[in-house]
Amino acid sequence: MTETKADIGVYGLGTMGSALALNLAENGFRVAVTNREADWIDDFVKEEAALSGSFIPAQTLEAFVAAIKAPRTILFMIPSGDPVDAMIEAVLPLLGEGDTIIDGGNSDFHATRRRFEQLEGTGAHFVGMGVSGGEYGARHGPSMMVGGTTHSWEQLKPMAEAIAAKFNGEPCVAHLGPDGAGHFVKTVHNGIEYADMEMIAEVYSLLRDGADWEAARIGKLFEDWQEGPLASYLMEVSAAALQYVDPVTNKPMVDAIVDQAGQKGTGRWTVIEALKMGQSASAIEGAVGARGWSAERAMRGVAEDILPSVTLKEGAIPSNDDLASALLAGRILSHAQGFRILTAASEEFDWALDLARISEIWRAGCIIRSALLDDFAEAFRGELPHGHLILAPAMVEVLEKTIPALRRTVGAGVAKGIALPSLSGALAWYDSIRRARGATNLIQAQRDFFGAHGFERLDSDGSFNADWPPLA
Ligand code: 6PG
């Protein structure tokens, strides 16, 4: 008897690959599985005895490809970079017309665009798919951002919709555009994730260093904020982490953790791509920079002794309500920056990104899921001057109420010598774009003064140079 073929193949049985394979199996799909280290394959199938009937374990790439129904859907869950190129090269000769390779890792969207082009004309298709939600999300419902051809999306859709997180019954997955669109949206998702994490940490820093609050007390405050408009996965995580006691020291776990944050690159890519498109995602930049500076721990240790201490305990910190409002304003502004980058990329790469749809698929399953995303989706579906989130009437209303608190919070950080790079970056951006007349008229004067770069005048059309006086 011939075995029924698999609906999909999952290559790579690491944490995320295994979780997605199990999620697919639990939703009734038959899954071919394989892995570079072949001994993982049997271990995986044995460990998951209840679902093992849904898997077709394959020891070789040839057997893996042959086990999948044509046109094939093959999901690579492997490290991004060279391994993806190596796997494409290995699998491509085994594929047929209409087969789709999906890269579900955090790949650079430029590489995804290149790979998409590389497969054009081969009969096979390439999809870059951002998967958010960590291991739990992959196992029980991630948010997925798909970029590729309509053909691939039609193939993938029933499976992706079945395994995705649901918000009010709606699956948190969408086909967002061709080639690198899915991976780019995931990159910006991560940039926003960096900013959101950093802004929460900045409020923690104000309370810890500016008012001597214990970790658990801050955690309890964050837990209370979960009941209001700040409700989000990252706030929930922070509240729980701050209240967790280290079994070794019997003290708060966070107090035993070295303040040196890692990063794999997606936050940095967001900032780099934003700058390339003439944008400045200052709240995200602040967060990426803060992780960078955190890595210079040895130098910071020396600097603390050499530079005069300016972290002031005395003087009030803003009220709890002010801090909550500051975070809410910061969260809106950092998302607005992220969405602005998406708009710029959509124009640059001709993707026609649907920002309302993106907000919708971020409402559940992903790391930045929060109560605000539903409001953002609604804002993008309504009247939006210049397509800017912060000009939506509902956002204007919230910002009017919360910006004064953001000012007081940033002011307190400045007065006490506590760095708030994301919150202050967000505020600086807000203050820059809310003014019809900024100060770059002087930049233009400087440029023309030393380089005859020319400037436009308010009172006449054309380009002008001034007859600047010689310097003494
Ligand atoms: C997600 C996360 C996930 C991962 C990031 C973290 O959406 O599930 O963003 O992709 O946590 O890679 O990246 P850093 O290691 O750079 O913080």
Boltz pocket constraint, residues with backbone or C-beta under 6 A from the ligand:
constraints:
  - pocket:
      binder: B
      contacts: [[A, 106], [A, 131], [A, 132], [A, 133], [A, 134], [A, 190], [A, 193], [A, 262], [A, 263], [A, 264], [A, 265], [A, 266], [A, 267], [A, 366], [A, 367]]
      max_distance: 6.0
